[in-house]
Amino acid sequence: MLLVRHQLYGQLPAATGYPERVFGLTFDKLLVIGIIAVFVLGPERLPYYASQLARLVKSVRQMADGAKDRMREEMGPDFDEIDWKKLDPRQYDPRRIIREALTDELTEPTVKVKPVESAYAQRQRFLREGRPAPFDAEAT
């Protein structure tokens, strides 16, 4: 991912001086959007729409906090013990996963699995023993 960003933007993200991008928007792009908004909305309507945007951001933040509180309430004390960075999809590296899977030692299964006899083999065994084949009244 870092290599792709380097190829797209020509420099590494840490070297840009900006924090990590949010939704692909940099400070420069947000500034351009703000200037366009000033021209489109005009000075009369801009304060109203700015307050509406602030209200929207505040409500989204409250919803996120409410969802987090609800998760904490439903999961109990286990919620704080979860390593959220480990579950971050940006940490997904297929090469690492394959390397770990290949280097793991094979362990023998601890549960002994009894071999299953096929229906044909069971019927043949019953015929040899002189017993009637099993009959399921519900299956016919």
C-alpha positions as CSV (number, residue, x, y, z in Angstrom):
1,M,0.0,0.0,0.0
2,L,2.8,2.3,0.9
3,L,4.5,1.6,-2.4
4,V,1.4,2.3,-4.3
5,R,1.0,5.7,-2.5
6,H,4.6,6.4,-3.3
7,Q,4.0,5.7,-7.0
8,L,0.8,7.8,-7.1
9,Y,1.9,10.8,-5.2
10,G,5.7,10.8,-5.8
11,Q,6.6,10.8,-2.2
12,L,6.0,8.9,1.0
13,P,3.1,10.0,3.2
14,A,5.3,11.0,6.1
15,A,7.4,13.2,3.9
16,T,4.4,15.3,2.8
17,G,4.1,17.1,6.2
18,Y,0.3,16.4,6.3
19,P,-1.4,13.9,8.6
20,E,-2.7,10.7,7.1
21,R,-5.4,11.3,4.5
22,V,-9.0,11.1,5.4
23,F,-11.3,9.9,2.6
24,G,-8.5,10.7,0.2
25,L,-8.8,14.5,1.0
26,T,-5.7,16.5,1.8
27,F,-5.6,19.9,3.4
28,D,-5.1,21.4,-0.1
29,K,-8.2,19.8,-1.5
30,L,-10.2,20.8,1.6
31,L,-9.0,24.4,1.1
32,V,-10.1,24.4,-2.6
33,I,-13.5,23.0,-1.6
34,G,-13.9,25.7,1.0
35,I,-13.0,28.5,-1.5
36,I,-15.5,27.1,-4.0
37,A,-18.1,27.0,-1.3
38,V,-17.5,30.6,-0.5
39,F,-18.1,31.6,-4.1
40,V,-21.1,29.3,-4.7
41,L,-22.9,30.0,-1.4
42,G,-22.0,33.6,-1.0
43,P,-21.3,35.5,2.2
44,E,-25.0,35.6,3.2
45,R,-25.7,31.9,3.3
46,L,-22.2,30.7,4.3
47,P,-22.6,31.1,8.1
48,Y,-25.9,29.1,8.0
49,Y,-24.4,26.2,6.0
50,A,-21.2,26.3,8.2
51,S,-23.4,25.9,11.3
52,Q,-25.4,23.1,9.6
53,L,-22.1,21.3,8.8
54,A,-20.9,21.7,12.4
55,R,-24.2,20.3,13.6
56,L,-23.9,17.3,11.2
57,V,-20.3,16.6,12.4
58,K,-21.4,16.8,16.0
59,S,-24.3,14.4,15.4
60,V,-22.1,11.9,13.5
61,R,-19.6,12.1,16.4
62,Q,-22.4,11.4,18.9
63,M,-23.6,8.5,16.9
64,A,-20.1,7.0,16.8
65,D,-19.7,7.5,20.5
66,G,-23.1,5.9,21.1
67,A,-22.2,2.9,19.0
68,K,-19.0,2.5,20.8
69,D,-20.8,2.7,24.2
70,R,-23.4,0.2,23.1
71,M,-20.6,-2.2,21.9
72,R,-18.9,-1.8,25.3
73,E,-22.1,-2.4,27.1
74,E,-23.0,-5.5,25.0
75,M,-19.6,-7.1,25.0
76,G,-18.8,-6.3,28.6
77,P,-15.2,-6.1,29.8
78,D,-13.9,-8.0,26.8
79,F,-14.4,-4.9,24.6
80,D,-11.4,-3.1,26.2
81,E,-9.2,-6.2,25.8
82,I,-9.7,-6.4,22.0
83,D,-6.6,-5.5,20.0
84,W,-8.3,-3.2,17.5
85,K,-5.0,-2.5,15.6
86,K,-4.8,-6.2,14.8
87,L,-8.2,-6.1,13.2
88,D,-7.4,-3.1,11.1
89,P,-7.7,-4.0,7.4
90,R,-4.8,-1.8,6.6
91,Q,-2.6,-4.2,8.6
92,Y,-3.6,-7.0,6.2
93,D,-0.5,-8.3,4.4
94,P,-1.1,-11.5,2.4
95,R,2.6,-12.2,2.1
96,R,2.9,-12.3,5.9
97,I,-0.1,-14.5,6.3
98,I,1.1,-17.0,3.8
99,R,4.6,-16.9,5.3
100,E,3.2,-17.6,8.8
101,A,1.0,-20.4,7.5
102,L,3.9,-22.1,5.8
103,T,6.3,-21.8,8.8
104,D,3.8,-23.0,11.4
105,E,4.5,-26.5,12.6
106,L,2.0,-29.1,11.7
107,T,0.3,-30.6,14.8
108,E,-1.6,-33.9,14.9
109,P,-5.3,-33.5,15.6
110,T,-6.1,-34.1,19.2
111,V,-9.6,-35.6,18.5
112,K,-9.6,-39.0,16.9
113,V,-12.1,-39.1,14.1
114,K,-13.9,-42.4,13.7
115,P,-14.1,-43.4,10.0
116,V,-17.6,-43.2,8.7
117,E,-19.0,-46.2,6.9
118,S,-20.9,-45.5,3.7
119,A,-24.5,-46.5,3.3
120,Y,-23.6,-49.1,0.7
121,A,-20.9,-50.7,2.9
122,Q,-23.3,-50.7,5.8
123,R,-26.0,-52.5,3.7
124,Q,-23.5,-55.0,2.5
125,R,-22.3,-55.7,6.1
126,F,-25.9,-56.2,7.3
127,L,-26.6,-58.6,4.4
128,R,-23.5,-60.7,5.3
129,E,-24.6,-60.7,8.9
130,G,-28.1,-61.8,8.0
131,R,-29.7,-58.7,9.4
132,P,-32.2,-56.6,7.5
133,A,-31.0,-53.3,6.1
134,P,-31.9,-50.2,8.1
135,F,-35.2,-48.7,7.2
136,D,-36.3,-45.1,7.7
137,A,-40.1,-44.7,7.6
138,E,-39.8,-40.9,7.4
139,A,-37.4,-40.9,4.4
140,T,-39.8,-42.9,2.1
